[in-house]
Amino acid sequence: MKCISVYTNNFEAFSDIYEQILAAPPEENEDLVFEGITVSGSGDVPEQYIERMRVKPEVVVMKEKGKGITILQHGNVFEICLPVDSADAG
């Protein structure tokens, strides 16, 4: 899965830029700024990463079922985990 890190702890701000991020995701090791929030291409993560994060009490896990997207929120970061096939479509 391809992972994109969004550096904010504000869910409303994250929601406001979420579709923009999906429309123009950063490349691996690239930083972009959407409405003052830094967004980084964090590269690929294994499926096991999501499973390990899911069991931690400080991590919130959200899924966008229709697209196979998993969003992890912990500390001051949201991580958008995209299936590689849809991430490569752009």
N, C-alpha and C positions, 0 to 999 in steps of 0.2 A: 504494500500500500504506500502511496505517496503522502507525505505529511507536510502540512503547511502550519506554521506557528503564527498566532495572532497575539501580539503583546498588549493585552488589556485584561482587566478583571471586570469590566463593565459589560454585562450581557446585552444591554440595550444598544450600546455602541457597536458591539460585535454583530448583533442582528442587523444593524443599519448597513454594514459593509459586506455582510456575508455573500450576497449575490454578486457583488462587484468582484470579490476575491475569486469566486468560482468562474466568473466570466473571463478573468485575466489573472490566473494564478502565477505566482513567482516561480522562476526556475530554481533548481537546487542551488543553494548558497547565494541566492539573490534576495535582496531586501527591497520591498516596495512600501510606500506609505499611502494609506487610504484614510482620508479625513483625519490626519494627524496620528494614525495608529500604524506602527510598524508591523509588517507582515513578511515572514521569511519562508523561503522554500527550504524545508529541513531534510529533503531527500526521502529515501524509502525506509519504511519501518516494517518489521515482520509482523504477521498476524498475532504472534505471541505477545508482542508489546501491548496491544490493546487488552488482551486477557490479563496481563500482569497489572496494568493500570486499573482495570475494572474492579479488582478486589481491594484497592486502597480506599480507605474511608474518606480521604480528602479529595478524591477525584469524582467529578460529575461526568457521567457518560450519557450522551444523547445520540440518537440514530436518526438518519433520514432514510427510512426504509426503501422508498422507491428508487433511490440512487445508490444505495449501498454505502453511504457516507457515514462515518462515525466521528463525532466531535467529543473531545475530552477537554474538560475544564479543570484546571488545578492551579492554585496560586494566582499569579498574574498573567496566565497564558491560556489561550484556547488552542487546541490542536485539531485541525481538520484532517482526517485521514480518508483519502480518496482511493477507490479501487484503481489500480494502475491503468486498466483499459480505458476508463472514462477520462482519466487525467491526461492520457496521451492523445486524446481526440483533438486537442487544440493545437 
